[in-house]
Amino acid sequence: LFPHHENEIAQSVAADSEHRPLARFFIEGEHLVVDGKKMSKSLGNFYTLNDISERKISPLVFRYLVLTSHYHSPLNFKWDALKAATVSFERLRGRVAVLAQTSENMRENKKFRTEFKKHLADDLNMPNALAVLWTYFDALSSDDFLWADRILGLRLDDTAKAKIPDEIRALADERERARDSKESKKADELRDAIQKLGWTVGDTPNGPILKPLNLD
């Protein structure tokens, strides 16, 4: 559609060193509004991804929030909604981290994949596809999550492949010994030390699970 899509094609082709087309299809979402109002500088409700990053929130959380709304529907941006999206996003990353760091070896969930693809084929109904993911959440393997993430684009593979530095692993082991000895204060101090180094630690029946705090 003139002029926006033609402009996007011109910019993307010019940006590619071999002048290849970016895509054969362009899908434009409905308007993004803020607290139910049109985003504008005059109203003081104009935000960029930098504003999100300055609040120590990954732009991938905003991506997750976008996926919760069908592209035919307007997306109402609220900081509370972004906060809720952060919880969901971190829960996804946490589950992938658990699967990557334990010996748990689950089979591919074919029923989940069939239902997920069914909603993708229904006019890219991403909210329903996400709902299917949460329905099967506890029954999915690491491969299932990474398969779905080829569509979602939440970089869950970065969590699965994250190499845990020896220093972080040593602090986590020390913290686990402190917890076993009922040394709560020392355990909390070690947890804080781990976080200052850019990692977070979660406790499971199988031991501590570590994941990187920050994603660009």
PEWO-V107558 format. One record per helix or strand. SS is the DSSP state (helix for helix, strand for strand). FROM is the first residue (numbers start at 1). TO is the last residue. If there is no record, write none. Layout:
SS&FROM&TO  SS&FROM&TO
This chain:
helix&4&15  strand&32&34  strand&37&38  helix&49&54  helix&59&67  strand&75&77  helix&79&101  helix&110&121  helix&126&135  helix&137&139  helix&142&152  helix&156&161  helix&166&180  helix&184&196  strand&199&204  strand&207&212
